[in-house]
């Protein structure tokens, strides 16, 4: 069994704390990069639809669904590439795809952006696993939280509670839920905030006044400990 964390904790209790302190609309989402079929929990449902990763996150968040998806279930080429399920398509690699969408002044600007998109090594992910954190039947790689900026502020303060410092976020307005909040968090081992992207806002239910954040599962105990303190601190609004 790969990617099993050594220090176990109560996922349901952590989810309860996050829901109550952040006033979440839905659940924190447990997400896992699964390397082999053997690492999928017995009896876990294999989704039948072909959807985008951000849609799948929305299903776990808002509908409480627990499932896994393989490459054939992923409809978004860029998202499934960022998650390590398939290789980068030629039109994405060259910059052509985003240039034709009209989002960049030049082909070169597209290329510079794609070359810097954080992504898991191609073809190293067998499946992606999704569940509400409180019901997760697997050890997640990370937890996704979608909420309003004020609640993200409390997450930022919780992140700095023990050591202080500064928050650094990395995003480009594309591939927000797949790359910014999943691949980058997995690869760097640090939380990341993203403003979302056109695709995730269109397909996954991220509202106009919401953002997305990914947190490594190893940090969740520290975050849930600190968030109760910072939200109750003098001067906290």
QUIWOPE-V661850 format. One record per residue. N is the residue number from 0. RES is the residue in three letters. SS is DSSP state (H for helix, E for strand, - for the rest). OMEGA is omega in whole degrees, -180 to 180 (999 if undefined). NEAR is the number of other C-alpha atoms within 8 Angstrom. Layout:
N&RES&SS&OMEGA&NEAR ; N&RES&SS&OMEGA&NEAR
//
This chain:
0&UNK&-&-176&5 ; 1&UNK&-&175&5 ; 2&UNK&-&175&6 ; 3&UNK&-&-178&6 ; 4&UNK&-&-176&7 ; 5&UNK&-&-178&4 ; 6&UNK&-&-177&4 ; 7&UNK&-&175&5 ; 8&UNK&-&-174&5 ; 9&UNK&-&-179&6 ; 10&UNK&H&-179&10 ; 11&UNK&H&179&9 ; 12&UNK&H&178&8 ; 13&UNK&H&179&12 ; 14&UNK&H&179&12 ; 15&UNK&H&179&9 ; 16&UNK&H&-179&10 ; 17&UNK&H&179&12 ; 18&UNK&H&-175&13 ; 19&UNK&H&-177&8 ; 20&UNK&H&-178&9 ; 21&UNK&H&-177&9 ; 22&UNK&-&-175&8 ; 23&UNK&-&171&11 ; 24&UNK&-&-174&7 ; 25&UNK&-&-175&7 ; 26&UNK&-&163&15 ; 27&UNK&-&-175&15 ; 28&UNK&E&173&14 ; 29&UNK&E&-179&15 ; 30&UNK&E&179&13 ; 31&UNK&E&167&11 ; 32&UNK&E&-178&12 ; 33&UNK&E&-174&12 ; 34&UNK&-&-177&10 ; 35&UNK&-&177&9 ; 36&UNK&H&-178&8 ; 37&UNK&H&-177&6 ; 38&UNK&H&176&9 ; 39&UNK&-&-179&11 ; 40&UNK&-&180&8 ; 41&UNK&-&178&4 ; 42&UNK&-&180&4 ; 43&UNK&-&-175&9 ; 44&UNK&-&173&7 ; 45&UNK&E&-177&7 ; 46&UNK&-&-177&8 ; 47&UNK&-&-177&5 ; 48&UNK&-&172&5 ; 49&UNK&-&-172&8 ; 50&UNK&E&174&10 ; 51&UNK&-&178&11 ; 52&UNK&H&-178&13 ; 53&UNK&H&174&11 ; 54&UNK&H&-180&12 ; 55&UNK&H&176&11 ; 56&UNK&H&179&11 ; 57&UNK&H&179&11 ; 58&UNK&H&177&11 ; 59&UNK&H&-177&15 ; 60&UNK&H&-171&14 ; 61&UNK&H&-175&9 ; 62&UNK&H&178&7 ; 63&UNK&-&-176&10 ; 64&UNK&-&179&10 ; 65&UNK&-&-174&13 ; 66&UNK&E&172&11 ; 67&UNK&E&-179&13 ; 68&UNK&E&173&12 ; 69&UNK&E&-172&10 ; 70&UNK&H&-179&10 ; 71&UNK&H&178&7 ; 72&UNK&H&-176&11 ; 73&UNK&E&-176&14 ; 74&UNK&-&-176&10 ; 75&UNK&-&-179&9 ; 76&UNK&H&-179&10 ; 77&UNK&H&-180&10 ; 78&UNK&H&-178&13 ; 79&UNK&H&173&15 ; 80&UNK&H&-179&14 ; 81&UNK&H&-178&15 ; 82&UNK&-&176&15 ; 83&UNK&-&-177&14 ; 84&UNK&-&-180&15 ; 85&UNK&-&179&10 ; 86&UNK&-&180&8 ; 87&UNK&-&179&10 ; 88&UNK&-&-178&8 ; 89&UNK&H&-178&6 ; 90&UNK&H&175&8 ; 91&UNK&H&-177&12 ; 92&UNK&H&-177&11 ; 93&UNK&H&-175&9 ; 94&UNK&-&-176&14 ; 95&UNK&H&-174&11 ; 96&UNK&H&-178&9 ; 97&UNK&H&177&11 ; 98&UNK&H&-179&13 ; 99&UNK&H&176&7 ; 100&UNK&-&176&6 ; 101&UNK&-&-174&7 ; 102&UNK&-&180&7 ; 103&UNK&-&-180&9 ; 104&UNK&-&-176&7 ; 105&UNK&-&175&7 ; 106&UNK&H&-180&10 ; 107&UNK&H&179&7 ; 108&UNK&H&176&10 ; 109&UNK&H&-177&14 ; 110&UNK&H&179&11 ; 111&UNK&H&-178&8 ; 112&UNK&H&-179&9 ; 113&UNK&H&-179&10 ; 114&UNK&-&-178&7 ; 115&UNK&-&179&6 ; 116&UNK&-&177&8 ; 117&UNK&-&-178&9 ; 118&UNK&-&176&11 ; 119&UNK&-&-179&11 ; 120&UNK&-&-176&6 ; 121&UNK&-&174&13 ; 122&UNK&-&177&9 ; 123&UNK&-&178&9 ; 124&UNK&-&177&13 ; 125&UNK&-&-178&13 ; 126&UNK&E&174&14 ; 127&UNK&E&-175&12 ; 128&UNK&E&-175&14 ; 129&UNK&E&175&16 ; 130&UNK&E&166&16 ; 131&UNK&E&-175&15 ; 132&UNK&H&-176&13 ; 133&UNK&H&-178&11 ; 134&UNK&H&-172&9 ; 135&UNK&-&177&13 ; 136&UNK&-&-179&6 ; 137&UNK&-&174&6 ; 138&UNK&-&-177&9 ; 139&UNK&-&169&11 ; 140&UNK&-&-177&12 ; 141&UNK&E&178&15 ; 142&UNK&E&178&15 ; 143&UNK&E&177&14 ; 144&UNK&E&177&10 ; 145&UNK&E&-176&11 ; 146&UNK&E&-177&12 ; 147&UNK&E&-178&9 ; 148&UNK&H&180&9 ; 149&UNK&H&178&6 ; 150&UNK&H&175&10 ; 151&UNK&H&176&11 ; 152&UNK&H&-180&8 ; 153&UNK&H&174&12 ; 154&UNK&H&178&10 ; 155&UNK&H&179&9 ; 156&UNK&H&178&10 ; 157&UNK&H&179&13 ; 158&UNK&H&-177&10 ; 159&UNK&H&-171&11 ; 160&UNK&-&-173&9 ; 161&UNK&-&-173&7 ; 162&UNK&-&-178&5 ; 163&UNK&-&178&7 ; 164&UNK&-&-178&5 ; 165&UNK&-&175&5 ; 166&UNK&-&175&6 ; 167&UNK&-&178&5 ; 168&UNK&-&-176&7 ; 169&UNK&-&179&8 ; 170&UNK&-&-178&10 ; 171&UNK&-&179&7 ; 172&UNK&-&173&10 ; 173&UNK&-&176&9 ; 174&UNK&-&-173&14 ; 175&UNK&H&-175&16 ; 176&UNK&H&-178&13 ; 177&UNK&H&-176&14 ; 178&UNK&H&-175&15 ; 179&UNK&H&-170&17 ; 180&UNK&H&-180&18 ; 181&UNK&H&-176&13 ; 182&UNK&H&-177&14 ; 183&UNK&H&180&13 ; 184&UNK&H&178&16 ; 185&UNK&H&-175&11 ; 186&UNK&H&-175&7 ; 187&UNK&H&-178&6 ; 188&UNK&-&178&8 ; 189&UNK&-&177&8 ; 190&UNK&-&175&10 ; 191&UNK&E&177&14 ; 192&UNK&E&177&13 ; 193&UNK&E&179&15 ; 194&UNK&-&-174&10 ; 195&UNK&-&177&14 ; 196&UNK&-&-178&10 ; 197&UNK&H&-178&8 ; 198&UNK&H&-178&9 ; 199&UNK&H&178&15 ; 200&UNK&H&180&12 ; 201&UNK&H&-169&8 ; 202&UNK&H&-168&9 ; 203&UNK&-&177&13 ; 204&UNK&-&173&9 ; 205&UNK&-&-175&11 ; 206&UNK&-&-178&6 ; 207&UNK&-&-177&5 ; 208&UNK&-&-178&6 ; 209&UNK&E&175&11 ; 210&UNK&E&178&14 ; 211&UNK&E&180&15 ; 212&UNK&E&173&13 ; 213&UNK&E&-179&15 ; 214&UNK&E&175&14 ; 215&UNK&E&-177&14 ; 216&UNK&H&-179&9 ; 217&UNK&H&-177&7 ; 218&UNK&H&-175&8 ; 219&UNK&H&177&11 ; 220&UNK&H&180&9 ; 221&UNK&H&180&7 ; 222&UNK&H&-177&11 ; 223&UNK&H&174&12 ; 224&UNK&H&-174&8 ; 225&UNK&H&-173&12 ; 226&UNK&H&177&13 ; 227&UNK&H&180&10 ; 228&UNK&H&-175&8 ; 229&UNK&H&179&12 ; 230&UNK&H&179&10 ; 231&UNK&H&-176&7 ; 232&UNK&-&175&7 ; 233&UNK&-&-179&4 ; 234&UNK&-&178&4 ; 235&UNK&-&-178&7 ; 236&UNK&-&999&3
//
